[in-house]
Amino acid sequence: MRLAVGAAFRAMSAVQGRPRGLVYEKHGEPAQVLQLKDINLPEMGASGVHVRMLAAPVNPSDINMIQGSYAVLPDLPAVGGNEGVGLVVQIGSNVTSLKPGDLVIPADAGLGTWQTEAVFGEEKLLKMPPDIPLMCAATLSVNPCTAFRMLSDFKTLKPGDSVIQNAANSGVGQAVIQIAAAKGLKTINVVRDRPNLQELVDRLKSLGADHVLTEEALRKPEVKDLFQEIPKPLLALNGVGGKSATEMLRLLQHKGTMVTYGGMSKQPVTVPVSALIFKDVKLCGFWMTQWKRDNAQNKEELNGMITDLCTLIRKGQLTAPACQEVPLVDYQLALKASMAPYVSAKQILLM
Ligand SMILES: NC(=O)c1ccc[n+]([C@@H]2O[C@H](COP(=O)([O-])OP(=O)(O)OC[C@H]3O[C@@H](n4cnc5c(N)ncnc54)[C@H](OP(=O)(O)O)[C@@H]3O)[C@@H](O)[C@H]2O)c1
C-alpha cells in the first residue's frame, strides 16, 4: 500500500468507534491468548500523544513476547506488537517535537502497537517524514535498523568486501541485502530449500543479493568456488543458530566476526575450536532494543540512522520487505502465517 500521509490521515479520520486492540492477559500461544477487544485509552496528560495506528507488522519478537520467552516483558494485561506506524491526532500541552498529522513510529520496544488508537509518551515516538511509503514506515524501526547497525558497528567494511548471512529472506535479511548493496558490499545469502526456491532466489537477487544458496549447498565443498569471484566474508550475520551458524563460521576470513541477532532454529551456536584458534574469529551478539536504550538520552545517533535509512528509501535502495496486508479483524490468519515456515511475506495488520 503506497498511501501518502495526508490521504492516510483523511481516510483514518473517517473511521469512528471505540479504540480496539489485541490484548493478552496471560502468556501463551498467541492464537489462544490474544483477544480483539475494546480498550480504554489512558489520560493523555501534558506529555502524551494520541496516535491513530495505521499498520503494524507481526514479528518473531512479538510472538516471543506473548509466549513469555522474550528478554523484556510488559506488565499484563498488555497489547501485542512492538512496531508499526501511526498518525498523531492530538498532543499534550508540553509536547514540542510532534503535531497532529505527523506520522510516527516507536522509538522503543514494548509499546503495544496492535491497537487502533493509543496514547504514548512523546519520548517513545519518532517522527517520520511524510513522503515515506506506509509499509516502509511500518517496518522500519526494528529490522532495517538492526541490519544497518550490524553492517556498521562490528567491522570496518569497504566496497568489494563480502558479508555472509543466513535467514536471508527474513525481514532483517532483506534489509541486509539492500543496505549492503548500497554500500557496495557483496552478500552471500543462505536460505532454506523450498519447492519454489528459484522464485525466492530471483526475488533476493532483484534486491541486490550477489549469491543466494541453500543451507545444504553451504555445506558442500564447492561453496569454496565462490571465493574465486569475491573475498571470503569478514562479517557473518546469524539469525538462525545451529548448523547454519557453524557452516558460516567455517567460511569466515581470518579475524572475521560473526554477529548473532536471532535464533530461529532454536539450536545453540557450536563453534569449531579451529575457528577460534587458527582463525581468531570473534563472536558477538546484537540486540536493537538494547542499542536504542543505550542511546535513549542522546537521540542524535538514532535520528541519524533513521535519516540515512529514509534517504535509502527515497533513492529506491531500500524497500519494505515482501508483505501481506491483513485487516486487524483477521489477526488469527496473520498470526498463523507469521509462524508458518517458508511463507516469505511479513504479515502487516491494517488498523
Ligand atoms: N537482535 C535484534 O535486535 C533483532 C532485531 C530484529 C529481528 N531479530 C530476530 O531476527 C530473526 C528474524 O526476524 P525477522 O523479523 O527478520 O523474521 P521474519 O521476517 O519473520 O522471517 C523469519 C525467518 O526465519 C527463517 N526461519 C524460520 N524458522 C527457521 C528454522 N527453523 N531454521 C532456519 N530458518 C528459519 C525463515 O525462513 P523460511 O522462509 O525458510 O521459513 C525466515 O527467513 C528473529 O529471530 C528475530 O527475533 C533480532
The ligand as an SDF file (V2000), in Angstrom:
LIG
                    3D

 48 52  0  0  0  0  0  0  0  0999 V2000
   18.5940   -8.8920   17.8500 N   0  0  0  0  0  0  0  0  0  0  0  0
   17.7940   -7.9810   17.3470 C   0  0  0  0  0  0  0  0  0  0  0  0
   17.8590   -6.7910   17.6530 O   0  0  0  0  0  0  0  0  0  0  0  0
   16.7830   -8.4110   16.3310 C   0  0  0  0  0  0  0  0  0  0  0  0
   16.1190   -7.4750   15.5480 C   0  0  0  0  0  0  0  0  0  0  0  0
   15.2190   -7.9440   14.5810 C   0  0  0  0  0  0  0  0  0  0  0  0
   14.9740   -9.2980   14.4550 C   0  0  0  0  0  0  0  0  0  0  0  0
   15.6180  -10.1610   15.2870 N   0  0  0  0  0  0  0  0  0  0  0  0
   15.4430  -11.6100   15.1680 C   0  0  0  0  0  0  0  0  0  0  0  0
   15.8120  -11.9610   13.8660 O   0  0  0  0  0  0  0  0  0  0  0  0
   15.1010  -13.0910   13.4320 C   0  0  0  0  0  0  0  0  0  0  0  0
   14.4170  -12.7600   12.1230 C   0  0  0  0  0  0  0  0  0  0  0  0
   13.4370  -11.7380   12.3460 O   0  0  0  0  0  0  0  0  0  0  0  0
   12.5870  -11.1670   11.1260 P   0  0  0  0  0  0  0  0  0  0  0  0
   11.5400  -10.2500   11.6020 O   0  0  0  0  0  0  0  0  0  0  0  0
   13.5460  -10.6900   10.1150 O   0  0  0  0  0  0  0  0  0  0  0  0
   11.9390  -12.5500   10.6470 O   0  0  0  0  0  0  0  0  0  0  0  0
   10.8550  -12.8770    9.5440 P   0  0  0  0  0  0  0  0  0  0  0  0
   10.7940  -11.8030    8.5340 O   0  0  0  0  0  0  0  0  0  0  0  0
    9.5990  -13.2650   10.2630 O   0  0  0  0  0  0  0  0  0  0  0  0
   11.4740  -14.1740    8.8790 O   0  0  0  0  0  0  0  0  0  0  0  0
   11.7330  -15.3300    9.6370 C   0  0  0  0  0  0  0  0  0  0  0  0
   12.9410  -16.0020    9.0290 C   0  0  0  0  0  0  0  0  0  0  0  0
   13.3650  -17.0820    9.8280 O   0  0  0  0  0  0  0  0  0  0  0  0
   13.5560  -18.2350    8.9860 C   0  0  0  0  0  0  0  0  0  0  0  0
   13.3100  -19.4340    9.7920 N   0  0  0  0  0  0  0  0  0  0  0  0
   12.2200  -19.7420   10.4870 C   0  0  0  0  0  0  0  0  0  0  0  0
   12.3850  -20.9100   11.1270 N   0  0  0  0  0  0  0  0  0  0  0  0
   13.6400  -21.3440   10.8030 C   0  0  0  0  0  0  0  0  0  0  0  0
   14.4020  -22.5030   11.1460 C   0  0  0  0  0  0  0  0  0  0  0  0
   13.9100  -23.4540   11.9510 N   0  0  0  0  0  0  0  0  0  0  0  0
   15.6440  -22.6060   10.6180 N   0  0  0  0  0  0  0  0  0  0  0  0
   16.1290  -21.6600    9.8020 C   0  0  0  0  0  0  0  0  0  0  0  0
   15.4570  -20.5440    9.4380 N   0  0  0  0  0  0  0  0  0  0  0  0
   14.2230  -20.4130    9.9420 C   0  0  0  0  0  0  0  0  0  0  0  0
   12.5110  -18.0490    7.8900 C   0  0  0  0  0  0  0  0  0  0  0  0
   12.8940  -18.8060    6.7910 O   0  0  0  0  0  0  0  0  0  0  0  0
   11.8520  -19.6700    5.8970 P   0  0  0  0  0  0  0  0  0  0  0  0
   11.3380  -18.7400    4.8360 O   0  0  0  0  0  0  0  0  0  0  0  0
   12.7180  -20.7440    5.3790 O   0  0  0  0  0  0  0  0  0  0  0  0
   10.7610  -20.1650    6.8110 O   0  0  0  0  0  0  0  0  0  0  0  0
   12.6870  -16.5470    7.6290 C   0  0  0  0  0  0  0  0  0  0  0  0
   13.8370  -16.3030    6.8630 O   0  0  0  0  0  0  0  0  0  0  0  0
   14.1330  -13.4110   14.5800 C   0  0  0  0  0  0  0  0  0  0  0  0
   14.7500  -14.3720   15.4060 O   0  0  0  0  0  0  0  0  0  0  0  0
   14.0180  -12.1040   15.3160 C   0  0  0  0  0  0  0  0  0  0  0  0
   13.6410  -12.2490   16.6600 O   0  0  0  0  0  0  0  0  0  0  0  0
   16.5070   -9.7480   16.1970 C   0  0  0  0  0  0  0  0  0  0  0  0
  1  2  1  0
  2  3  2  0
  2  4  1  0
  4  5  1  0
  4 48  2  0
  5  6  2  0
  6  7  1  0
  7  8  2  0
  8  9  1  0
  8 48  1  0
  9 10  1  0
  9 46  1  0
 10 11  1  0
 11 12  1  0
 11 44  1  0
 12 13  1  0
 13 14  1  0
 14 15  2  0
 14 16  1  0
 14 17  1  0
 17 18  1  0
 18 19  2  0
 18 20  1  0
 18 21  1  0
 21 22  1  0
 22 23  1  0
 23 24  1  0
 23 42  1  0
 24 25  1  0
 25 26  1  0
 25 36  1  0
 26 27  1  0
 26 35  1  0
 27 28  2  0
 28 29  1  0
 29 30  1  0
 29 35  2  0
 30 31  1  0
 30 32  2  0
 32 33  1  0
 33 34  2  0
 34 35  1  0
 36 37  1  0
 36 42  1  0
 37 38  1  0
 38 39  2  0
 38 40  1  0
 38 41  1  0
 42 43  1  0
 44 45  1  0
 44 46  1  0
 46 47  1  0
M  CHG  2   8   1  16  -1
M  END
$$$$
